[in-house]
Amino acid sequence: MALERQAFWQYPDPAIALTTDGDRELYFLCKRLIDVVLTVLLLLLLLPLMVVIAVAITLDTPGPVFFVQERVGVRRRSEQGRTFWETRTFPFYKFRSMAAGADQSLHAEHVRAFVEGRVNAVEGGKAKFKLAHDPRVTRVGRILRRTSLDELPQLFNVLKGEMSLVGPRPVPTYEVAQYRESDTERLMALPGITGLWQVGGRGEVPFSEMIRMDRDYVRNQTVWLDLKILVATLPAVLSGRGAR
């Protein structure tokens, strides 16, 4: 299966170190254990479906099966009792839902408008993270986005330790380039496939509310909270709210 890789603007300082107090090694160990066990089980269960999706994408439009884009993540390291979240970029996997070679500048401009609070004016009074009626999306891609099945390849990101099942949404470099310093607190956790924003707002809240939800998660993350978010993810996906 071929990979299509897209990378855009560089994050201003990918080596910046973000810190958080406290030694939470037990939590991080449990979180990683849950990630690995559940991800392996999900891959075994969903592998036939993923093969069907790959075939459907191939038959629908020419191009690679996967869309790969550089996203901003973090890696954790501890020194003298303090935990450091060091920002980095990583290859983020999705099933391709757009025409191969689609211009990504359209989404970059939309994200800039979302961060600046200008999306409301063009989306009928509602904050929309995703583009409405995106002309780049394929027929199969519309189904994948509506059902969130395009996100399944991120399970491989979780196995690689670049993501977690639960955490803040992983963002493109061109979104982080728009952040104020206070917004970077949302980066102090491994990015996740699902999270408070996904189950609570799912693309229908303004940027400031998304940041607030992610800050709440970063400051209050526990195994119990992670499990509650995982349980809440299924009804959020089935409702289709905010998905395109």
Steps between C-alpha positions, in 0.01 A plus 500: 500500500649832393544801725438862408691734725422870535700745709451874525627796700757430767402544863708798622698315766447122504756456779320717755464318835168520682503391862252376754557437868465166670611146454217303338690196383232254613230678301712516187594133536133398535401725211760343272396149604134577423600653166700198388253233616188670359674601176617145428151367569341767279742431215428128514125572502500773236763371258243345259307829495820696436579276202151562359547876544838485326347318203209749483740796495707338225194430284345844557782732395864464394762564765641360823287333766645701787532875551808587707560846641746645748321578826630658819536264795716465809729254668530478875823492697572546870785686664542571873139419585351714223330375185593670175277492193726564204318589181574312180332417172399151395338336193126488567300228320146510363317321224503731198162673473598766245612492138870420475716812490219727628608854588544519876516881509118508505496321835792705631305823437187351658699401813644851521148643487386249768784597736432870446126454558404592143342162415164596654445765237529256211333197659151631575565612855663178625867430560601220263844348522453303177425648160139473387442358151873448446541448123815292553318217682430183299181292503652234723668777701164651595389170649831453682483848650135473602572174684851602617640185340771710333659528847567124541863507373587716802499175697847448348605840637387379844705180473805706403456715813442820301138520611268366768144375472397800711651847484476841330444497125831485306537819299680595178807720525313788336244501781760508778666790316185704584505422874553752774737393778209412731351269236807273506388348831278265298821343367603371844363149434532241228251582223209260485258336258219615728474750784279748682470719190404207279225372732389839632519731200608298195571791269203717605660720767722807453877479527502652851266226625711229338807639679307509831394135464853388420642699793246334730616161379870582536449626857268220616599190303459170683444141395136535607453812282663324204264203538196730523604677178551167323151385603349833385673483162275234344169690542675820383614325182164330440317832534709641215490845662777722367630239256544570130 
